[in-house]
């Protein structure tokens, strides 16, 4: 998985066609955190980083800030 290859200070940016509920539970069990934002046409933008990586968290949230917070 791409999450296992994340280096310090790095995050993943995933564009998904819908809200990936099952992914979030799995990520949390593996020690990852995430932020979900609204994308075009009811899609999602998901930002993922290691839970203990504050630098990656800051970068991910900065990148995510250009999108609206996801709401159902």
N, C-alpha and C positions, 0 to 999 in steps of 0.2 A: 504494500500500500504506500501511497505517496506520503501519508502522515509519518510513517516510520523513517523516512529519509529527510525529514525536516531538520535543517541545521539551526543552530542558535541564532536568534534574531529574525528568522524567516517564518512566513505564514503561507497558508494556502488560500486561494481565492477561487471559489467554486461557483459557477453559474448553473443553476438547476431549473428545470421547467416547472417544478412545483416544490412545496415545502417538504424536505426530506426528514420526516419525524424519526424514522428508524435509525438513520445515520447519527442523530444527536445522542441518543442513548448509548450507542456503541462508542462514540468518541469520548463521552464522559467516563465510561468504564475504563478507557485506555489512558485517561489523564489529560485529555485535550479539552480546550475551551473553544467557544465559537460565538459568533455574532451573526445574526441574519438580517438582511435588508431587502427591501422591495426592488425588484428589477423590472424591466419592461414586460408588458403583456402578462401580468400576474406571475412572473417567474421570481426566483429567489437568488440573491447574492449571499453566499455563505463564506465567512472568513474564519479560518481554523488555525489555532496555534497551540503549542505545548503549554499546559497549565502553569508550569514553573518558569516560563520565559516571558519576563516583563517587557523586554525590548520588542519581541515579536507581537505581544499584545498591543503595545502602544502603536506600532506600525500598522497592524491590522485595523485597529479602531480608527486611526487617522485615514486610512484608505477607505474604510466603510462609511465614513462621515459624509461622503458625497452622495450617498443614497439615503432614502427614507427608511426609518426603522420598520421592520416587518410587523404587520398587524393582521390578525385573522378576522 
